[in-house]
Amino acid sequence: MAVAEAAPARLGLRPARLRPSLLGIAVAVFVAAMLAGVLVGPVRLSPADVVRELLDRLPFVRVPSRLTDGEAAILWQLRIPRVVLGGLVGAMLATAGAAYQGAFRNPLADPYLLGVAAGAGLGVTVAIVYLPRDTLPVAAFAGGLVGVGGTYVLGRSAARSRRTVSLILAGVAVASFLTAAQTYFQQRNADTVQEVYVFILGTLATVGWREVLLVLPYVAISGVGLLLHRRLLDVMSLGDEEADSLGINASRVRLIVVLAATMGTAAAVAVSGLIAFVGIIVPHTIRLIWGTSYRMILPLSIAFGATFLVGADLIARTLLAPAEIPIGVITAFFGAPFFLIVLRNARSA
């Protein structure tokens, strides 16, 4: 880590540091979004009663709850698990997107760059056709890892100087192949199209804590691994040759970052489906406002990624209530124009 700290100084740069006040603002916004997600819904819950219920669950605190059994079930088995799941998925997708952009030095990279989405989609389609429904998350996770594994095998065959570009191109090729295979299975089993599209458009619908407990270990391990490499990503932004000259193995760092981001992304996709643009919108918003250092981007992506997806889910389930809009539609509504802005800035840079 000493090399990572000294590298920007040797090049005349002042590495940005995450100020506690900024982190406090990010956490406060996240908590506000979580509370809104818990309180808003078809069944009205009194904010005061919800706070009393939450306090009553804390150890050594005795504040009698005023919620009925039905209201308590709605709170603990529907709303809180959904909000927590949205926070975990949003934090993971935003952090993975930032990590991919740093590892490949490509501002348009997102968590699905290397074939995770296509692999997960194929895995879910195969599971819907041939396997029990409770295997869908496992199939999506395995499919995502297979997609990225195939991309890495193809991309690593190129010369070292072209390996980054080759990985991106290999990701495009593998994603196209896996999408074609998914389309084939859908055409052969037309009755599965509706279920597959629910996955493709994304959803945070959950009953209970099963999905939260399923994704939590992967998100935690992936998030910690990426945070530990945030300084190295700052050095990587200078180029592989410069990083190597400073004693950092750029290829190894890129591999570790990609593996960590991919594992977390595959787990998130397995429980939420394909929710696009989170990995583009959140990191680039942070760059535009607070700077380009990954020492700030990665920690803030966790908080603001969670906030963004919880807010998007709140819009998805209330805009046309009692009907629910797929959350992927909401993120795409905001993400598509934002992506065009990023693309224009990238071309003019």
C-alpha positions as CSV (number, residue, x, y, z in Angstrom):
1,M,0.0,0.0,0.0
2,A,3.0,2.3,0.5
3,V,3.6,2.3,-3.2
4,A,0.0,3.1,-3.9
5,E,0.2,6.0,-1.5
6,A,3.5,7.4,-3.0
7,A,2.7,7.0,-6.7
8,P,0.3,10.0,-7.1
9,A,2.7,12.2,-5.2
10,R,5.6,11.2,-7.4
11,L,3.6,12.3,-10.4
12,G,2.7,15.7,-8.9
13,L,-0.9,14.7,-8.0
14,R,-2.7,15.2,-4.7
15,P,-4.8,12.1,-3.9
16,A,-8.3,13.0,-2.8
17,R,-9.4,11.8,0.6
18,L,-12.9,11.0,1.7
19,R,-13.9,13.6,4.2
20,P,-15.9,12.3,7.2
21,S,-18.5,15.0,6.6
22,L,-19.1,13.8,3.1
23,L,-19.4,10.2,4.2
24,G,-21.8,11.3,6.9
25,I,-24.0,13.0,4.3
26,A,-24.0,9.9,2.1
27,V,-25.0,7.7,5.1
28,A,-27.7,10.2,6.1
29,V,-29.2,10.2,2.5
30,F,-29.1,6.4,2.5
31,V,-30.9,6.2,5.9
32,A,-33.6,8.6,4.6
33,A,-34.1,6.5,1.5
34,M,-34.4,3.3,3.6
35,L,-37.0,4.9,5.9
36,A,-39.0,6.1,2.9
37,G,-38.9,2.6,1.4
38,V,-40.1,1.1,4.7
39,L,-42.9,3.6,5.4
40,V,-44.4,4.0,1.9
41,G,-46.6,1.2,0.5
42,P,-50.2,0.2,-0.1
43,V,-50.8,-0.4,3.6
44,R,-50.2,2.8,5.6
45,L,-47.9,2.4,8.6
46,S,-47.6,5.2,11.1
47,P,-44.0,6.5,11.2
48,A,-44.1,6.8,15.0
49,D,-45.3,3.2,15.3
50,V,-42.7,1.9,12.9
51,V,-39.9,3.7,14.9
52,R,-41.3,2.2,18.2
53,E,-41.3,-1.3,16.6
54,L,-37.7,-0.9,15.4
55,L,-36.6,0.3,18.8
56,D,-38.4,-2.5,20.5
57,R,-36.3,-5.0,18.6
58,L,-33.1,-3.5,19.9
59,P,-31.3,-5.3,22.8
60,F,-31.8,-3.7,26.2
61,V,-34.5,-1.3,24.8
62,R,-38.1,-1.7,25.9
63,V,-40.5,0.4,23.9
64,P,-43.9,-1.4,23.5
65,S,-44.9,-1.7,19.8
66,R,-48.2,-0.4,18.7
67,L,-48.3,-2.3,15.4
68,T,-50.8,-5.1,15.0
69,D,-49.6,-8.6,14.1
70,G,-50.5,-8.1,10.5
71,E,-48.7,-4.7,10.3
72,A,-45.6,-6.2,12.0
73,A,-45.6,-9.0,9.4
74,I,-45.8,-6.5,6.6
75,L,-42.9,-4.6,8.1
76,W,-40.6,-7.5,8.8
77,Q,-41.4,-9.9,6.1
78,L,-42.1,-7.6,3.1
79,R,-40.8,-4.1,3.4
80,I,-37.7,-4.3,5.4
81,P,-36.3,-7.3,3.5
82,R,-37.1,-5.6,0.2
83,V,-35.4,-2.4,1.2
84,V,-32.4,-4.2,2.5
85,L,-32.1,-6.3,-0.6
86,G,-32.4,-3.2,-2.8
87,G,-29.6,-1.5,-0.7
88,L,-27.3,-4.5,-1.1
89,V,-27.9,-4.9,-4.8
90,G,-27.6,-1.2,-5.5
91,A,-24.4,-0.9,-3.5
92,M,-22.9,-3.9,-5.3
93,L,-23.8,-2.9,-8.8
94,A,-22.6,0.7,-8.3
95,T,-19.3,-0.4,-6.7
96,A,-18.7,-3.1,-9.3
97,G,-19.3,-0.6,-12.1
98,A,-16.8,1.8,-10.6
99,A,-14.3,-1.0,-10.2
100,Y,-14.7,-2.1,-13.8
101,Q,-14.2,1.4,-15.0
102,G,-11.0,1.7,-13.0
103,A,-9.7,-1.7,-14.0
104,F,-10.2,-1.2,-17.7
105,R,-9.7,2.6,-17.7
106,N,-13.0,2.8,-19.6
107,P,-15.7,5.3,-18.5
108,L,-18.4,3.3,-20.2
109,A,-17.7,0.0,-18.5
110,D,-20.4,-1.5,-16.4
111,P,-20.9,-4.6,-14.2
112,Y,-22.2,-6.6,-17.1
113,L,-19.3,-5.9,-19.4
114,L,-17.7,-9.4,-19.4
115,G,-20.8,-11.4,-19.9
116,V,-22.3,-11.7,-16.4
117,A,-25.8,-10.6,-17.6
118,A,-25.9,-12.9,-20.6
119,G,-24.6,-15.9,-18.6
120,A,-27.1,-15.3,-15.8
121,G,-30.0,-14.9,-18.3
122,L,-29.1,-18.2,-19.9
123,G,-28.8,-19.9,-16.5
124,V,-32.2,-18.7,-15.5
125,T,-33.8,-19.7,-18.8
126,V,-32.3,-23.3,-18.5
127,A,-33.5,-23.5,-14.9
128,I,-37.0,-22.4,-15.7
129,V,-37.2,-25.0,-18.5
130,Y,-35.6,-28.0,-16.8
131,L,-35.1,-27.4,-13.1
132,P,-37.2,-26.6,-9.9
133,R,-38.0,-22.9,-9.4
134,D,-36.0,-22.7,-6.2
135,T,-32.8,-23.3,-8.2
136,L,-33.1,-20.0,-10.1
137,P,-30.7,-18.0,-8.0
138,V,-28.1,-20.7,-8.1
139,A,-28.5,-21.1,-11.9
140,A,-28.2,-17.3,-12.4
141,F,-25.1,-17.2,-10.3
142,A,-23.4,-20.1,-12.0
143,G,-24.4,-18.8,-15.5
144,G,-22.9,-15.4,-14.7
145,L,-19.6,-17.0,-13.6
146,V,-19.5,-19.2,-16.6
147,G,-20.0,-16.2,-18.9
148,V,-17.1,-14.2,-17.3
149,G,-14.9,-17.3,-17.2
150,G,-15.4,-17.8,-21.0
151,T,-14.6,-14.2,-21.6
152,Y,-11.4,-14.4,-19.6
153,V,-10.2,-17.5,-21.4
154,L,-10.7,-15.9,-24.8
155,G,-9.3,-12.5,-23.7
156,R,-6.2,-13.9,-22.1
157,S,-5.1,-15.4,-25.5
158,A,-4.2,-12.0,-26.8
159,A,-0.8,-10.3,-26.4
160,R,-0.2,-8.5,-23.1
161,S,-0.3,-5.1,-24.6
162,R,-3.7,-5.7,-26.1
163,R,-5.2,-7.8,-23.3
164,T,-7.5,-5.1,-21.9
165,V,-9.1,-4.4,-25.3
166,S,-9.3,-8.1,-26.0
167,L,-11.1,-8.8,-22.8
168,I,-13.8,-6.2,-23.7
169,L,-14.2,-7.6,-27.2
170,A,-14.3,-11.2,-25.8
171,G,-17.0,-10.1,-23.5
172,V,-19.1,-8.8,-26.4
173,A,-18.6,-12.1,-28.3
174,V,-19.4,-14.3,-25.3
175,A,-22.5,-12.2,-24.4
176,S,-23.7,-12.5,-28.0
177,F,-23.3,-16.3,-28.0
178,L,-25.0,-16.8,-24.7
179,T,-27.8,-14.5,-25.6
180,A,-28.3,-16.5,-28.8
181,A,-28.4,-19.7,-26.8
182,Q,-31.0,-18.1,-24.4
183,T,-33.1,-17.1,-27.3
184,Y,-33.0,-20.6,-28.7
185,F,-34.3,-22.1,-25.4
186,Q,-37.0,-19.5,-25.2
187,Q,-38.3,-20.3,-28.7
188,R,-38.3,-24.0,-27.9
189,N,-40.2,-23.3,-24.7
190,A,-42.5,-20.4,-25.4
191,D,-44.4,-20.8,-22.2
192,T,-41.3,-19.7,-20.2
193,V,-41.1,-16.3,-21.9
194,Q,-43.0,-14.4,-19.2
195,E,-40.9,-15.7,-16.4
196,V,-37.7,-15.0,-18.3
197,Y,-38.7,-11.4,-19.0
198,V,-39.5,-10.8,-15.3
199,F,-35.8,-11.7,-14.7
200,I,-34.5,-9.6,-17.5
201,L,-36.4,-6.5,-16.4
202,G,-35.3,-6.9,-12.8
203,T,-37.3,-7.2,-9.6
204,L,-36.8,-6.8,-5.9
205,A,-40.0,-8.6,-4.9
206,T,-39.2,-10.8,-1.9
207,V,-41.1,-12.5,0.9
208,G,-38.8,-12.9,3.9
209,W,-35.1,-12.8,4.3
210,R,-34.0,-15.7,2.0
211,E,-32.7,-13.6,-0.8
212,V,-31.0,-11.1,1.6
213,L,-29.1,-13.9,3.4
214,L,-28.2,-15.5,0.0
215,V,-26.6,-12.4,-1.4
216,L,-25.1,-10.9,1.7
217,P,-21.9,-12.9,2.1
218,Y,-20.9,-12.4,-1.6
219,V,-21.6,-8.7,-1.5
220,A,-19.6,-8.3,1.8
221,I,-16.6,-10.2,0.5
222,S,-16.6,-8.5,-2.9
223,G,-17.1,-5.0,-1.4
224,V,-14.3,-5.4,1.1
225,G,-12.0,-6.8,-1.6
226,L,-12.7,-3.8,-3.9
227,L,-12.3,-1.3,-1.1
228,L,-8.9,-2.7,-0.3
229,H,-7.8,-2.1,-3.9
230,R,-9.1,1.5,-4.2
231,R,-5.7,3.1,-3.9
232,L,-4.3,0.7,-6.5
233,L,-7.1,1.6,-8.9
234,D,-5.9,5.2,-8.7
235,V,-2.4,4.1,-9.8
236,M,-4.0,1.8,-12.5
237,S,-5.6,4.9,-14.0
238,L,-2.1,6.1,-15.0
239,G,-1.7,3.1,-17.3
240,D,-0.3,-0.4,-17.0
241,E,3.3,0.6,-17.9
242,E,3.4,3.4,-15.3
243,A,1.8,1.1,-12.7
244,D,4.4,-1.7,-13.5
245,S,7.2,0.9,-13.2
246,L,6.0,1.7,-9.7
247,G,6.2,-1.9,-8.6
248,I,2.5,-2.8,-9.1
249,N,1.6,-5.8,-11.1
250,A,-1.2,-4.2,-13.2
251,S,-2.4,-7.6,-14.7
252,R,-2.7,-9.2,-11.3
253,V,-4.5,-6.2,-9.8
254,R,-7.0,-6.1,-12.7
255,L,-7.6,-9.9,-12.3
256,I,-8.3,-9.6,-8.6
257,V,-10.6,-6.5,-9.1
258,V,-12.5,-8.2,-11.9
259,L,-13.0,-11.4,-10.0
260,A,-14.2,-9.6,-6.9
261,A,-16.6,-7.3,-8.9
262,T,-17.8,-10.3,-10.9
263,M,-18.6,-12.5,-7.9
264,G,-20.6,-9.7,-6.3
265,T,-22.4,-8.8,-9.5
266,A,-23.3,-12.4,-10.2
267,A,-24.7,-12.8,-6.7
268,A,-26.7,-9.6,-7.1
269,V,-28.1,-10.6,-10.5
270,A,-29.0,-14.0,-9.1
271,V,-31.5,-12.4,-6.6
272,S,-32.7,-9.3,-8.5
273,G,-32.5,-10.0,-12.2
274,L,-30.8,-7.7,-14.7
275,I,-31.0,-4.1,-13.4
276,A,-29.2,-1.9,-15.8
277,F,-27.4,1.5,-15.6
278,V,-26.8,1.5,-11.8
279,G,-23.1,0.9,-12.4
280,I,-23.0,3.8,-14.9
281,I,-25.1,6.5,-13.2
282,V,-23.8,6.3,-9.6
283,P,-20.0,6.3,-10.2
284,H,-20.1,9.0,-12.8
285,T,-22.3,11.2,-10.7
286,I,-19.8,10.9,-8.0
287,R,-17.0,11.7,-10.4
288,L,-18.8,14.8,-11.7
289,I,-19.4,16.2,-8.2
290,W,-16.5,15.1,-6.1
291,G,-13.6,14.0,-8.3
292,T,-12.0,11.0,-10.0
293,S,-10.1,9.4,-7.1
294,Y,-11.2,5.8,-6.4
295,R,-10.5,6.5,-2.7
296,M,-13.7,8.5,-2.8
297,I,-15.6,6.8,-5.7
298,L,-15.7,3.3,-4.2
299,P,-16.9,4.1,-0.7
300,L,-19.4,6.7,-1.9
301,S,-20.7,4.2,-4.6
302,I,-21.7,1.9,-1.8
303,A,-23.9,4.5,-0.1
304,F,-25.3,6.3,-3.1
305,G,-25.7,3.0,-5.1
306,A,-27.9,1.7,-2.3
307,T,-29.8,5.0,-2.1
308,F,-30.4,5.1,-5.8
309,L,-31.8,1.6,-6.1
310,V,-34.0,1.9,-3.0
311,G,-35.4,5.1,-4.5
312,A,-35.9,3.6,-7.9
313,D,-37.7,0.6,-6.3
314,L,-39.9,3.0,-4.4
315,I,-40.9,4.7,-7.6
316,A,-41.5,1.3,-9.3
317,R,-43.9,0.1,-6.7
318,T,-45.8,3.3,-6.1
319,L,-46.1,5.2,-9.4
320,L,-48.9,2.9,-10.8
321,A,-49.9,1.3,-7.5
322,P,-51.3,-1.3,-7.0
323,A,-49.5,-2.4,-10.2
324,E,-45.7,-2.5,-10.1
325,I,-43.4,-1.3,-12.8
326,P,-40.3,-3.5,-13.3
327,I,-37.4,-1.7,-11.6
328,G,-35.2,-2.2,-14.7
329,V,-37.6,0.1,-16.6
330,I,-37.1,2.8,-14.0
331,T,-33.3,2.6,-13.9
332,A,-33.3,2.6,-17.8
333,F,-35.5,5.7,-17.9
334,F,-32.9,7.6,-15.9
335,G,-29.9,5.7,-17.2
336,A,-30.3,6.0,-21.0
337,P,-30.1,9.8,-21.1
338,F,-27.3,9.7,-18.5
339,F,-25.3,7.2,-20.6
340,L,-25.6,9.5,-23.6
341,I,-24.1,12.3,-21.5
342,V,-21.2,10.1,-20.4
343,L,-20.6,8.9,-24.0
344,R,-20.5,12.5,-25.2
345,N,-18.1,13.6,-22.5
346,A,-15.9,10.5,-23.2
347,R,-15.6,11.4,-26.8
348,S,-14.8,15.0,-26.2
349,A,-12.2,14.2,-23.5
